Amino acid sequence: MITQEQAGGVIGGTLRGADGERIGKIGQVFVDDVSGRPEWVTVHTGLFGTHESFVPVAEAQLQGDEVSVPFDKGMVKDAPNVDPAEGHLSEEQEAELYRYYGMTRSDAGMAQTGMAQTGMARTDMPAGEADESAMPTSAMPTSAMSASPMVASQMAGSGLTGASMSSGDATDDAMTRSEEQLRAGTETVRTGRARLRKWVETEQQQVTVPVTTEHARLVSEPVTAENVGRATSGPDISEAEHEVTLHAERPVVSTETVPVERVRLETETETHDETVSADVRKERIDLDAGREATAQPGTGPDASRRL
């Protein structure tokens, strides 16, 4: 559990879950309206820490500036989105949060005091003094059923000063004004797959091939002095046959596989600008010159200055 004296030191610290995973940065501490006992912390989660979730600290463990709670990051991130009006948790809002975390207010009270629900006195109090935080839930005043951000009047004796304690506040007479700044980056995600595939297709091609064909034809030539010997070499009158073999060419088709080109896949990068937006929070500080303040030139009871 976190005591009143330790509450101011956890603001701005780290909240870790049951498995030791970092959940986020602690922003505020909400305390019981009557006892001043810390009951809730808020933690920044989500993209750029824009979401603020409430986490009960009844079973929290403090180690340095780190607080460990028995819940995982997913459960804390999905907690009901409670927006406390004027920095105050109502009884209904607390009940909704306790139901989500599987707790009741009486369970939280017992976990923080380490006592049974019988209302027994704290061992560190003088005899005869009752511990209001150990009272059963049904006996607690209605005002004790809600919580507010930790303020100096509720933390009397804790050494904390200032009107309100929030993330980044100092303990002297000055306030630290903080603001969130947008940080944009990139992440690589898969957008698709490209595949190189080869298949076979058949197409009809035509080529022209010259072919030669032999034909028989009669050729007559006169008998001359040059061929008279061959013309009278046989009998005068006879029968004879002479045979000639004819030839013809025909087209023959064959294929040959030859490499013609190489194809491969490459990736190319294209860079372009995209505009992203997110909500960022800024702390503002106003100077409120009340009626008790000494009026200065140019100021008045309602004068204010915004930082």
TILUMTI-354282 format. One record per residue: residue in three letters; z, y, x of N, C-alpha, C, O in turn. Coordinates in steps of 0.2 Angstrom, whole numbers, padded with zeros to 4 digits, always signed. Example, Ala and Ser with C-alpha at 12.3 -4.5 7.8 and 13.67 -1.06 7.14 Angstrom:
ALA+0039-0028+0066+0039-0022+0062+0039-0016+0066+0042-0017+0071SER+0035-0011+0064+0036-0005+0068+0039+0000+0064+0040+0006+0067
END
This chain:
MET+0000-0006+0004+0000+0000+0000+0000+0006+0004+0001+0006+0010ILE-0002+0012+0001-0002+0018+0005+0004+0023+0002+0005+0023-0004THR+0008+0025+0007+0014+0029+0005+0011+0037+0004+0006+0039+0006GLN+0016+0041+0001+0014+0048+0001+0013+0051+0007+0009+0055+0008GLU+0017+0049+0012+0017+0052+0019+0010+0050+0022+0007+0054+0026GLN+0007+0044+0020+0001+0042+0024-0005+0044+0020-0011+0044+0023ALA-0004+0047+0014-0010+0048+0010-0015+0053+0013-0021+0053+0013GLY-0012+0059+0015-0016+0064+0018-0020+0062+0024-0026+0064+0025GLY-0018+0057+0028-0021+0055+0034-0027+0050+0032-0032+0049+0037VAL-0028+0047+0026-0033+0043+0025-0040+0046+0023-0045+0044+0023ILE-0039+0053+0021-0045+0057+0018-0050+0058+0024-0048+0060+0029GLY-0056+0056+0023-0061+0056+0028-0061+0050+0032-0066+0049+0036GLY-0057+0045+0031-0057+0039+0035-0061+0034+0032-0065+0036+0027THR-0061+0028+0034-0066+0023+0032-0063+0018+0028-0057+0015+0029LEU-0066+0016+0022-0064+0011+0018-0067+0004+0019-0073+0004+0019ARG-0064-0001+0020-0067-0008+0021-0065-0013+0016-0060-0012+0013GLY-0069-0017+0015-0068-0022+0009-0065-0028+0012-0062-0029+0017ALA-0064-0033+0007-0060-0039+0009-0063-0043+0015-0059-0046+0018ASP-0070-0043+0016-0073-0046+0021-0073-0042+0027-0077-0044+0032GLY-0070-0036+0027-0071-0032+0033-0077-0027+0034-0077-0023+0038GLU-0081-0028+0029-0087-0024+0029-0086-0017+0027-0081-0016+0023ARG-0089-0012+0030-0088-0005+0029-0091-0003+0022-0097-0005+0021ILE-0086+0000+0018-0089+0001+0011-0091+0009+0011-0096+0010+0008GLY-0087+0013+0014-0089+0020+0014-0084+0025+0017-0079+0022+0019LYS-0085+0031+0016-0080+0036+0018-0076+0038+0012-0078+0040+0007ILE-0069+0039+0014-0064+0041+0008-0065+0048+0007-0065+0052+0012GLY-0066+0050+0001-0067+0057-0001-0060+0060-0003-0058+0066-0001GLN-0057+0057-0008-0051+0060-0011-0046+0055-0012-0047+0049-0012VAL-0039+0057-0013-0034+0053-0015-0031+0055-0022-0029+0061-0022PHE-0031+0051-0026-0028+0053-0033-0021+0050-0033-0020+0044-0032VAL-0016+0054-0035-0009+0052-0036-0006+0052-0043-0009+0055-0047ASP-0001+0048-0044+0002+0048-0051+0005+0055-0052+0008+0058-0048ASP+0004+0057-0059+0006+0064-0061+0014+0065-0060+0016+0071-0059VAL+0018+0060-0061+0025+0060-0061+0028+0059-0054+0032+0062-0051SER+0026+0052-0052+0030+0050-0046+0026+0053-0039+0029+0052-0034GLY+0020+0055-0040+0017+0057-0034+0014+0051-0029+0012+0053-0024ARG+0015+0045-0032+0013+0040-0028+0005+0039-0028+0002+0039-0033PRO+0002+0038-0022-0005+0037-0022-0008+0031-0026-0005+0025-0025GLU-0012+0032-0030-0015+0026-0035-0022+0025-0034-0024+0019-0034TRP-0026+0030-0032-0033+0029-0031-0036+0033-0025-0033+0038-0023VAL-0041+0030-0023-0045+0034-0018-0053+0034-0020-0055+0029-0024THR-0056+0039-0018-0063+0039-0020-0067+0037-0013-0065+0040-0008VAL-0073+0034-0014-0077+0032-0008-0084+0034-0010-0086+0032-0015HIS-0087+0036-0005-0094+0038-0005-0099+0032-0004-0098+0029+0002THR-0103+0030-0009-0107+0024-0008-0114+0026-0010-0116+0032-0012GLY-0119+0021-0010-0126+0023-0012-0130+0026-0006-0127+0027-0001LEU-0136+0028-0008-0141+0031-0003-0138+0038-0001-0137+0042-0005PHE-0137+0039+0005-0135+0045+0008-0128+0046+0006-0125+0052+0006GLY-0124+0041+0003-0117+0043+0001-0117+0047-0005-0112+0051-0006THR-0122+0047-0010-0122+0052-0015-0117+0049-0021-0116+0053-0026HIS-0116+0043-0021-0112+0040-0027-0104+0040-0025-0103+0038-0019GLU-0100+0041-0029-0093+0041-0028-0089+0037-0032-0089+0038-0038SER-0086+0031-0030-0083+0026-0034-0075+0027-0033-0073+0029-0027PHE-0071+0025-0038-0064+0025-0038-0062+0018-0036-0065+0013-0039VAL-0057+0017-0032-0054+0011-0029-0047+0011-0030-0044+0016-0027PRO-0043+0006-0033-0036+0006-0033-0033+0004-0026-0036+0000-0022VAL-0028+0007-0024-0025+0006-0018-0018+0003-0018-0014+0003-0014ALA-0017+0000-0024-0010-0004-0025-0009-0009-0020-0004-0011-0017GLU-0015-0013-0018-0014-0018-0013-0018-0017-0007-0020-0021-0003ALA-0019-0010-0005-0022-0008+0001-0018-0009+0007-0012-0008+0007GLN-0021-0010+0013-0018-0010+0019-0021-0005+0023-0027-0004+0024LEU-0016-0001+0027-0018+0005+0031-0018+0003+0038-0013+0000+0041GLN-0023+0003+0042-0023+0002+0049-0027+0008+0053-0033+0009+0053GLY-0023+0012+0055-0025+0019+0058-0028+0023+0053-0025+0025+0048ASP-0035+0025+0054-0038+0029+0048-0042+0025+0044-0047+0027+0041GLU-0041+0018+0044-0045+0014+0040-0041+0010+0035-0035+0008+0036VAL-0044+0010+0029-0040+0007+0023-0044+0001+0021-0050+0001+0020SER-0040-0005+0020-0044-0011+0018-0041-0013+0011-0035-0012+0010VAL-0046-0014+0007-0044-0016+0000-0047-0023-0002-0052-0025+0002PRO-0044-0027-0007-0046-0034-0008-0052-0034-0013-0052-0038-0017PHE-0057-0030-0011-0063-0030-0015-0069-0029-0011-0069-0026-0005ASP-0075-0032-0013-0081-0032-0009-0085-0025-0010-0083-0022-0015LYS-0090-0024-0006-0094-0018-0007-0097-0017-0013-0098-0012-0016GLY-0100-0023-0015-0104-0023-0021-0100-0021-0027-0102-0018-0032MET-0094-0024-0028-0090-0023-0033-0088-0015-0034-0088-0012-0039VAL-0086-0012-0028-0084-0005-0028-0090-0001-0029-0090+0004-0033LYS-0096-0003-0027-0102+0001-0028-0104+0001-0036-0106+0006-0038ASP-0102-0004-0039-0104-0005-0046-0098-0003-0051-0099-0004-0057ALA-0093+0000-0048-0088+0002-0052-0090+0007-0058-0095+0011-0056PRO-0086+0008-0063-0088+0013-0068-0089+0020-0065-0084+0022-0061ASN-0094+0023-0067-0095+0030-0065-0090+0035-0069-0092+0037-0074VAL-0085+0036-0066-0080+0040-0069-0080+0047-0066-0080+0048-0060ASP-0081+0052-0071-0081+0059-0068-0075+0063-0071-0075+0065-0077PRO-0069+0063-0067-0063+0066-0069-0064+0073-0071-0066+0077-0067ALA-0062+0075-0077-0063+0082-0079-0057+0086-0076-0051+0084-0076GLU-0059+0092-0072-0055+0096-0069-0051+0092-0064-0045+0094-0062GLY-0054+0087-0060-0050+0084-0055-0044+0080-0057-0039+0079-0054HIS-0045+0077-0063-0039+0073-0066-0042+0067-0070-0046+0067-0074LEU-0038+0061-0069-0040+0055-0072-0036+0054-0078-0030+0055-0078SER-0039+0053-0084-0036+0052-0090-0033+0045-0091-0035+0041-0087GLU-0029+0044-0096-0026+0037-0097-0032+0032-0098-0031+0027-0096GLU-0036+0035-0102-0042+0030-0104-0046+0029-0098-0048+0023-0097GLN-0048+0034-0094-0052+0032-0088-0048+0027-0083-0051+0023-0080GLU-0042+0028-0082-0038+0024-0078-0038+0017-0081-0039+0012-0077ALA-0037+0016-0087-0037+0009-0091-0044+0006-0090-0044+0000-0088GLU-0050+0010-0090-0056+0007-0089-0057+0005-0082-0060-0001-0081LEU-0055+0009-0077-0055+0006-0070-0051+0000-0069-0053-0004-0065TYR-0045+0000-0071-0041-0006-0070-0044-0012-0073-0043-0017-0070ARG-0047-0011-0079-0050-0017-0082-0055-0020-0078-0056-0026-0077TYR-0059-0015-0075-0065-0017-0071-0063-0021-0065-0066-0026-0063TYR-0057-0019-0062-0055-0022-0056-0050-0028-0057-0047-0031-0053GLY-0050-0030-0064-0045-0035-0066-0038-0034-0065-0034-0039-0063MET-0036-0028-0066-0029-0026-0065-0026-0022-0071-0030-0020-0075THR-0020-0022-0071-0017-0017-0076-0012-0012-0072-0011-0013-0066ARG-0010-0007-0076-0006-0002-0072+0001-0005-0070+0003-0004-0065SER+0003-0010-0074+0009-0013-0072+0009-0018-0066+0013-0018-0062ASP+0003-0021-0066+0001-0025-0060+0001-0020-0053+0004-0022-0048ALA-0002-0014-0054-0003-0010-0049+0004-0007-0047+0006-0007-0041GLY+0009-0006-0052+0015-0004-0050+0019-0009-0046+0023-0007-0042MET+0019-0015-0048+0023-0020-0045+0020-0021-0038+0024-0023-0033ALA+0013-0021-0037+0011-0022-0030+0013-0016-0026+0014-0018-0020GLN+0014-0010-0028+0015-0005-0024+0023-0005-0022+0025-0003-0017THR+0027-0007-0027+0034-0006-0026+0037-0013-0023+0042-0013-0019GLY+0033-0018-0024+0035-0025-0021+0041-0028-0025+0045-0032-0023MET+0042-0025-0031+0048-0027-0036+0045-0031-0042+0039-0030-0044ALA+0049-0034-0045+0047-0037-0052+0047-0032-0057+0049-0026-0056GLN+0045-0033-0063+0044-0028-0068+0051-0027-0072+0050-0026-0078THR+0056-0029-0069+0063-0028-0072+0066-0021-0072+0071-0020-0075GLY+0063-0017-0068+0065-0010-0067+0071-0009-0062+0075-0005-0062MET+0071-0014-0057+0077-0014-0052+0076-0008-0048+0070-0006-0046ALA+0081-0005-0045+0081+0000-0041+0078-0001-0034+0079-0007-0031ARG+0075+0004-0031+0072+0003-0024+0078+0003-0019+0083+0006-0020THR+0077-0002-0014+0083-0003-0009+0084+0003-0004+0089+0004-0001ASP+0079+0008-0004+0079+0013+0001+0082+0020-0003+0082+0025+0000MET+0085+0019-0009+0087+0024-0013+0095+0024-0014+0098+0018-0014PRO+0099+0029-0014+0106+0029-0015+0108+0025-0021+0104+0025-0026ALA+0113+0021-0021+0116+0017-0027+0116+0022-0033+0119+0027-0032GLY+0114+0019-0038+0115+0023-0045+0109+0027-0046+0108+0029-0052GLU+0104+0028-0042+0098+0032-0043+0093+0027-0045+0091+0022-0042ALA+0089+0028-0051+0084+0023-0053+0078+0025-0050+0076+0031-0049ASP+0073+0021-0049+0067+0022-0046+0062+0022-0052+0061+0017-0055GLU+0059+0028-0053+0055+0029-0059+0049+0025-0059+0046+0023-0064SER+0046+0024-0052+0040+0020-0052+0041+0013-0053+0036+0009-0055ALA+0047+0010-0053+0049+0003-0055+0050+0002-0062+0051-0004-0064MET+0050+0007-0066+0051+0006-0073+0045+0002-0076+0039+0003-0074PRO+0046-0002-0081+0040-0005-0085+0036+0000-0088+0037+0005-0089THR+0029-0002-0088+0024+0002-0091+0026+0005-0097+0025+0011-0099SER+0029+0001-0102+0030+0004-0108+0036+0009-0108+0036+0013-0113ALA+0040+0009-0103+0045+0014-0103+0043+0021-0099+0047+0025-0099MET+0037+0021-0096+0035+0027-0093+0032+0032-0097+0029+0030-0102PRO+0033+0038-0096+0031+0044-0100+0023+0044-0100+0020+0041-0095THR+0021+0047-0105+0013+0047-0106+0010+0050-0100+0005+0048-0098SER+0013+0056-0098+0010+0059-0092+0010+0055-0086+0006+0057-0082ALA+0014+0050-0086+0013+0046-0080+0008+0041-0080+0006+0037-0075MET+0004+0041-0085-0001+0036-0086-0008+0039-0084-0013+0036-0085SER-0008+0044-0080-0014+0047-0078-0013+0049-0071-0007+0050-0068ALA-0018+0051-0067-0018+0053-0060-0022+0059-0059-0027+0060-0062SER-0020+0063-0054-0023+0069-0052-0025+0068-0044-0021+0065-0041PRO-0029+0073-0042-0030+0073-0034-0024+0075-0031-0020+0079-0034MET-0023+0073-0025-0016+0075-0021-0016+0082-0020-0021+0085-0017VAL-0011+0085-0022-0009+0092-0021-0003+0093-0017+0001+0088-0017ALA-0002+0099-0014+0004+0100-0010+0011+0099-0014+0016+0097-0012SER+0011+0102-0021+0017+0102-0025+0019+0095-0026+0025+0093-0027GLN+0014+0090-0026+0015+0083-0028+0017+0079-0021+0020+0074-0022MET+0016+0082-0016+0017+0079-0009+0023+0082-0005+0023+0083+0001ALA+0028+0085-0009+0033+0088-0006+0037+0084-0001+0038+0078-0003GLY+0038+0086+0005+0042+0082+0010+0037+0078+0014+0039+0075+0019SER+0031+0078+0012+0026+0074+0016+0023+0077+0022+0020+0074+0026GLY+0024+0084+0023+0022+0087+0029+0015+0090+0027+0012+0093+0032LEU+0012+0089+0021+0005+0091+0020+0006+0098+0017+0010+0100+0013THR+0001+0103+0018+0001+0109+0016-0006+0111+0013-0010+0107+0014GLY-0006+0117+0010-0013+0119+0007-0013+0117-0001-0009+0113-0003ALA-0017+0121-0004-0017+0120-0012-0020+0113-0014-0018+0111-0019SER-0024+0110-0010-0027+0104-0012-0030+0101-0005-0032+0104-0001MET-0029+0094-0005-0031+0090+0000-0038+0087-0002-0038+0083-0006SER-0043+0088+0002-0049+0084+0001-0053+0083+0008-0050+0085+0013SER-0058+0079+0007-0061+0077+0014-0063+0083+0018-0066+0088+0016GLY-0060+0083+0024-0061+0088+0029-0056+0094+0030-0057+0098+0034ASP-0051+0094+0025-0047+0100+0025-0042+0099+0031-0040+0094+0033ALA-0040+0105+0034-0036+0105+0039-0029+0106+0037-0028+0107+0031THR-0024+0106+0041-0017+0106+0039-0014+0113+0041-0008+0114+0041ASP-0018+0118+0043-0016+0125+0044-0017+0129+0039-0019+0127+0033ASP-0018+0136+0040-0019+0140+0034-0026+0142+0033-0028+0147+0030ALA-0031+0138+0036-0038+0139+0035-0041+0132+0032-0038+0127+0032MET-0046+0133+0028-0050+0128+0025-0056+0126+0029-0060+0131+0032THR-0058+0120+0029-0064+0118+0032-0069+0117+0027-0068+0113+0022ARG-0075+0121+0027-0080+0120+0022-0085+0115+0025-0088+0116+0030SER-0086+0110+0021-0091+0104+0023-0097+0104+0018-0096+0106+0013GLU-0102+0101+0021-0108+0100+0016-0112+0094+0018-0112+0092+0024GLU-0115+0091+0014-0119+0085+0015-0126+0087+0017-0129+0092+0014GLN-0129+0084+0022-0136+0086+0025-0140+0080+0023-0138+0074+0025LEU-0146+0081+0021-0151+0076+0020-0154+0073+0026-0157+0077+0030ARG-0153+0067+0027-0156+0063+0033-0162+0058+0030-0160+0054+0026ALA-0168+0059+0032-0173+0055+0029-0176+0051+0035-0177+0053+0041GLY-0177+0044+0034-0180+0040+0039-0185+0035+0035-0187+0037+0030THR-0187+0030+0039-0192+0026+0036-0189+0018+0037-0185+0017+0042GLU-0192+0014+0033-0191+0007+0034-0197+0003+0033-0201+0006+0029THR-0198-0002+0036-0204-0006+0036-0204-0011+0031-0199-0015+0031VAL-0208-0011+0026-0208-0016+0021-0215-0020+0020-0220-0017+0022ARG-0215-0026+0018-0222-0030+0017-0225-0027+0011-0222-0026+0005THR-0232-0025+0012-0236-0023+0006-0241-0028+0004-0244-0027-0001GLY-0243-0033+0008-0248-0037+0006-0250-0042+0012-0247-0041+0018ARG-0255-0046+0011-0257-0050+0017-0265-0050+0017-0268-0049+0012ALA-0267-0050+0023-0275-0050+0024-0276-0057+0028-0273-0059+0033ARG-0281-0060+0026-0283-0067+0028-0290-0067+0030-0295-0064+0027LEU-0292-0070+0036-0298-0071+0038-0301-0078+0036-0298-0083+0038ARG-0306-0079+0032-0308-0085+0030-0316-0086+0031-0320-0081+0030LYS-0318-0092+0033-0325-0094+0034-0327-0099+0030-0323-0104+0029TRP-0333-0098+0027-0336-0103+0022-0343-0104+0024-0346-0100+0027VAL-0346-0109+0021-0353-0111+0022-0357-0110+0016-0355-0112+0010GLU-0363-0106+0016-0367-0105+0011-0374-0107+0013-0376-0106+0019THR-0378-0109+0008-0385-0112+0010-0390-0107+0007-0389-0105+0001GLU-0395-0105+0010-0400-0100+0008-0407-0103+0010-0408-0107+0014GLN-0412-0101+0006-0419-0104+0007-0423-0099+0011-0423-0093+0010GLN-0426-0102+0016-0430-0098+0021-0437-0101+0021-0438-0107+0021GLN-0442-0096+0023-0449-0098+0023-0451-0096+0030-0450-0090+0032VAL-0455-0101+0033-0459-0099+0039-0466-0102+0039-0467-0106+0035THR-0470-0098+0042-0478-0101+0042-0479-0104+0048-0478-0102+0054VAL-0482-0110+0048-0483-0115+0053-0491-0116+0053-0493-0119+0048PRO-0495-0115+0059-0502-0117+0059-0503-0124+0060-0500-0127+0064VAL-0507-0127+0056-0508-0135+0056-0516-0136+0057-0520-0132+0054THR-0517-0141+0061-0524-0143+0062-0526-0149+0059-0522-0154+0059THR-0532-0149+0055-0534-0155+0052-0541-0157+0054-0546-0152+0054GLU-0543-0163+0056-0549-0165+0058-0553-0168+0052-0551-0171+0047HIS-0560-0166+0051-0565-0168+0046-0571-0171+0049-0573-0168+0055ALA-0574-0175+0046-0581-0178+0049-0587-0174+0046-0587-0173+0040ARG-0592-0173+0050-0598-0170+0047-0604-0172+0051-0603-0174+0057LEU-0609-0172+0048-0615-0175+0051-0619-0169+0055-0619-0163+0053VAL-0621-0171+0061-0624-0166+0066-0631-0169+0068-0631-0174+0071SER-0636-0166+0067-0643-0169+0069-0645-0164+0075-0645-0158+0075GLU-0648-0168+0080-0651-0164+0085-0658-0167+0087-0659-0173+0086PRO-0663-0164+0089-0669-0166+0091-0669-0170+0097-0665-0170+0102VAL-0674-0174+0098-0675-0178+0104-0679-0174+0109-0684-0171+0108THR-0676-0173+0115-0679-0169+0120-0679-0173+0126-0677-0179+0126ALA-0682-0170+0131-0683-0173+0137-0676-0175+0140-0676-0180+0144GLU-0671-0172+0139-0664-0173+0142-0661-0179+0138-0658-0183+0142ASN-0662-0180+0132-0659-0186+0129-0663-0191+0126-0661-0196+0123VAL-0670-0191+0129-0674-0196+0126-0672-0203+0129-0673-0208+0125GLY-0669-0204+0135-0667-0210+0137-0662-0213+0133-0662-0219+0131ARG-0657-0209+0131-0651-0212+0126-0654-0214+0119-0652-0218+0116ALA-0659-0210+0117-0662-0211+0110-0666-0218+0110-0666-0220+0105THR-0669-0220+0116-0673-0226+0116-0670-0232+0119-0674-0237+0121SER-0664-0231+0120-0660-0237+0124-0659-0243+0119-0658-0248+0122GLY-0659-0242+0113-0658-0248+0108-0664-0251+0106-0670-0249+0108PRO-0663-0256+0101-0669-0258+0098-0673-0253+0094-0670-0248+0092ASP-0679-0255+0093-0683-0250+0089-0680-0249+0082-0679-0243+0080ILE-0680-0255+0078-0677-0254+0072-0671-0259+0071-0671-0265+0073SER-0665-0256+0069-0659-0260+0069-0654-0257+0064-0655-0251+0062GLU-0649-0261+0063-0644-0258+0059-0637-0257+0063-0636-0261+0068ALA-0633-0252+0062-0628-0251+0067-0622-0247+0063-0624-0243+0058GLU-0616-0247+0065-0611-0243+0063-0607-0240+0068-0607-0242+0074HIS-0605-0234+0067-0600-0230+0072-0594-0227+0068-0595-0223+0063GLU-0589-0228+0071-0582-0226+0068-0579-0221+0072-0578-0221+0078VAL-0576-0215+0068-0573-0210+0072-0566-0209+0068-0566-0209+0062THR-0560-0209+0072-0553-0208+0069-0552-0201+0068-0553-0197+0073LEU-0550-0199+0062-0549-0192+0061-0541-0191+0061-0537-0195+0060HIS-0539-0185+0063-0532-0183+0064-0530-0176+0060-0534-0172+0059ALA-0524-0176+0058-0522-0170+0055-0514-0168+0057-0510-0173+0058GLU-0513-0162+0058-0506-0160+0059-0502-0158+0053-0505-0156+0048ARG-0495-0160+0052-0491-0158+0047-0485-0155+0049-0482-0156+0055PRO-0482-0150+0045-0476-0146+0047-0470-0151+0048-0469-0155+0044VAL-0466-0150+0053-0460-0153+0054-0454-0148+0054-0454-0144+0058VAL-0449-0149+0050-0443-0144+0050-0437-0147+0053-0435-0153+0051SER-0433-0143+0057-0427-0145+0060-0423-0139+0060-0425-0134+0060THR-0416-0140+0061-0411-0134+0062-0408-0135+0068-0407-0140+0071GLU-0406-0129+0071-0402-0129+0077-0396-0124+0076-0397-0118+0074THR-0390-0126+0077-0384-0121+0077-0383-0117+0083-0382-0120+0088VAL-0383-0111+0082-0382-0106+0088-0377-0101+0086-0376-0099+0080PRO-0372-0099+0091-0367-0094+0089-0371-0087+0089-0375-0086+0093VAL-0369-0083+0084-0372-0077+0083-0367-0071+0084-0369-0065+0086GLU-0361-0072+0082-0356-0066+0082-0349-0069+0082-0348-0074+0080ARG-0344-0065+0084-0337-0066+0083-0334-0061+0079-0335-0055+0079VAL-0329-0063+0074-0326-0059+0069-0319-0060+0070-0316-0066+0070ARG-0315-0055+0070-0307-0056+0070-0304-0050+0066-0307-0045+0064LEU-0298-0051+0064-0294-0046+0060-0290-0042+0065-0287-0044+0070GLU-0290-0035+0063-0286-0030+0067-0283-0026+0062-0285-0025+0056THR-0277-0023+0063-0274-0018+0059-0274-0011+0062-0274-0010+0068GLU-0275-0007+0057-0275+0000+0060-0269+0004+0056-0268+0002+0050THR-0267+0009+0059-0261+0013+0056-0263+0020+0053-0267+0023+0057GLU-0261+0021+0047-0263+0028+0044-0256+0031+0043-0252+0028+0039THR-0256+0037+0045-0249+0041+0044-0251+0047+0039-0255+0051+0040HIS-0246+0047+0034-0247+0053+0029-0240+0055+0027-0235+0051+0029ASP-0239+0061+0025-0233+0063+0023-0231+0062+0015-0235+0062+0011GLU-0225+0060+0014-0222+0059+0008-0216+0063+0007-0212+0063+0012THR-0215+0066+0001-0209+0070+0000-0204+0066-0004-0206+0063-0009VAL-0198+0066-0001-0193+0062-0004-0187+0067-0006-0187+0072-0003SER-0183+0066-0011-0178+0070-0013-0172+0067-0015-0172+0061-0017ALA-0166+0070-0014-0160+0067-0015-0155+0072-0016-0156+0078-0014ASP-0149+0071-0020-0144+0076-0021-0139+0076-0015-0137+0071-0013VAL-0138+0082-0013-0133+0083-0008-0128+0088-0010-0129+0092-0014ARG-0122+0087-0008-0116+0091-0011-0114+0096-0005-0114+0094+0001LYS-0112+0102-0007-0109+0107-0003-0103+0109-0005-0102+0111-0011GLU-0098+0110-0001-0092+0113-0003-0092+0121-0003-0095+0124+0002ARG-0090+0124-0008-0090+0132-0008-0082+0134-0008-0078+0131-0011ILE-0081+0140-0005-0075+0142-0005-0075+0149-0008-0079+0154-0005ASP-0071+0151-0013-0071+0157-0016-0064+0161-0014-0059+0158-0013LEU-0065+0167-0013-0059+0172-0012-0057+0175-0018-0061+0179-0021ASP-0051+0173-0021-0049+0175-0027-0043+0180-0026-0038+0178-0025ALA-0045+0187-0027-0039+0192-0025-0035+0192-0032-0038+0196-0036GLY-0030+0189-0032-0026+0190-0039-0022+0197-0039-0023+0201-0035ARG-0019+0197-0045-0015+0204-0046-0010+0205-0041-0008+0211-0040GLU-0007+0200-0038-0002+0201-0033-0005+0204-0026-0001+0206-0022ALA-0011+0202-0025-0014+0204-0019-0015+0212-0018-0016+0215-0024THR-0014+0215-0012-0015+0222-0011-0023+0224-0012-0027+0221-0008ALA-0025+0228-0016-0032+0230-0017-0034+0233-0011-0031+0238-0008GLN-0040+0231-0009-0043+0234-0003-0050+0238-0006-0052+0236-0011PRO-0052+0242-0002-0058+0246-0004-0064+0241-0006-0065+0236-0002GLY-0067+0242-0012-0072+0237-0014-0070+0231-0017-0074+0226-0018THR-0063+0230-0018-0061+0224-0021-0056+0226-0027-0055+0231-0028GLY-0055+0221-0031-0051+0222-0037-0048+0215-0039-0048+0210-0035PRO-0044+0215-0044-0041+0209-0046-0046+0203-0047-0044+0197-0047ASP-0052+0205-0049-0057+0199-0050-0062+0198-0045-0067+0195-0046ALA-0061+0202-0039-0065+0201-0034-0065+0194-0031-0060+0191-0030SER-0071+0192-0029-0071+0185-0026-0077+0185-0021-0082+0189-0022ARG-0077+0181-0016-0082+0180-0011-0084+0173-0011-0079+0169-0010ARG-0090+0171-0011-0092+0164-0011-0095+0163-0004-0099+0167-0001LEU-0093+0157-0001-0096+0155+0006-0101+0151+0005-0104+0148+0009
END
